[in-house]
Amino acid sequence: MSRPKDPGDDDPRRDEKTEVLTRRRLKRPPMYRVVFHNDDYTTRDFVVMVLMRYFHKSHAEASSIMLHVHTRGRGIAGIYPYDVAASKVAQVERLARQHEMPLRLTIEPEDGGREEDE
């Protein structure tokens, strides 16, 4: 069974209107970096475990990020929409406090400028 013909079906502008509306609805949300900060007490193993568990990094990726944080003072764990980034920060910091680790994470806009962390 076919649907009744809509008077606008033959309008060549119909596809243009649909396309414009679709692009507006699918606008990408602003993205945010989750940044780990180095400290003198949080263990390297803990940082690697957190990167694997909460940021789904392989052991090799997590170790590389951890060493970057250790040598440069900070490093990016991932880039997410704000709500996801904030949730990950809260989860990780909660776990760190439970293990008596002072691990600190921050969120910054993706277009924030600092490229040396990537």
RACORHU-V750447 format. One record per helix or strand of 3 or more residues. SS is the DSSP state (hx for helix, st for strand). FROM is the first residue (numbers start at 1). TO is the last residue. If there is no record, write none. Layout:
ss->(SS SS)
from->(FROM FROM)
to->(TO TO)
//
This chain:
ss->(hx hx st hx hx st hx st hx)
from->(7 13 31 44 59 74 82 104 110)
to->(10 25 37 55 72 81 98 109 112)
//
